[in-house]
């Protein structure tokens, strides 16, 4: 299947989880902080915060995708 077919049929999903040593260390530190926060604030409060963070992240990722797509389309248009 081509990437265009994948996009058209809604089967394309970019997975860009970083696996560098630096990103993995930051992720471990972040998880430790979330555990500390959960001990102080409780599971429900932390769960709500994570849900809101995920919503915000999704909006930011969509905006980044749109900006990148426009850039790519603009570059392609200049070739014509």
C-alpha positions in Angstrom: 0.0 0.0 0.0 1.3 3.5 -0.8 1.4 6.3 1.8 -1.3 8.1 -0.1 -3.6 5.1 0.2 -2.7 4.8 3.9 -3.6 8.5 4.4 -6.8 8.2 2.3 -8.0 5.1 4.1 -7.1 6.5 7.5 -4.5 3.9 8.2 -1.5 6.2 8.4 -0.2 7.0 11.9 3.1 8.7 12.6 4.7 7.3 15.7 7.6 9.6 16.7 8.3 8.5 20.2 11.9 9.5 20.9 14.2 6.7 22.0 17.4 8.6 22.6 19.1 8.2 26.0 18.3 11.8 26.8 14.6 11.4 26.1 14.4 8.2 28.0 16.0 9.8 31.1 13.7 12.8 30.9 10.8 10.4 30.6 12.0 8.5 33.8 12.3 11.9 35.6 8.9 12.9 34.5 7.3 9.7 35.7 8.9 10.1 39.1 7.5 13.6 39.4 4.0 12.4 38.5 4.3 9.7 41.2 5.3 12.4 43.7 2.4 14.6 42.6 0.0 11.7 42.9 1.1 11.0 46.5 0.3 14.7 47.4 -2.7 15.4 45.2 -4.3 12.0 44.8 -4.9 9.8 41.8 -8.0 11.6 40.6 -6.4 15.0 40.4 -3.3 13.7 38.6 -5.5 11.7 36.2 -7.5 14.8 35.4 -4.2 16.8 34.8 -2.9 14.1 32.5 -6.1 14.1 30.5 -6.0 17.8 30.1 -2.3 17.6 29.1 -3.1 15.0 26.5 -5.9 17.1 25.1 -3.5 20.1 24.8 -0.8 18.0 23.3 -3.2 16.7 20.7 -4.2 20.2 19.7 -0.5 21.3 19.5 0.4 18.2 17.4 -2.5 18.9 15.0 -1.3 22.5 14.6 2.2 21.4 14.1 1.1 18.9 11.5 -0.9 21.6 9.6 2.0 24.0 9.7 4.4 21.3 8.4 2.0 20.2 5.7 1.5 23.8 4.5 5.3 24.2 4.4 5.7 21.0 2.4 2.9 22.0 0.0 4.4 25.5 -0.4 7.8 24.0 -1.2 6.2 21.7 -3.8 4.2 24.6 -5.3 7.4 26.5 -5.8 8.7 23.7 -8.0 5.9 24.2 -10.5 
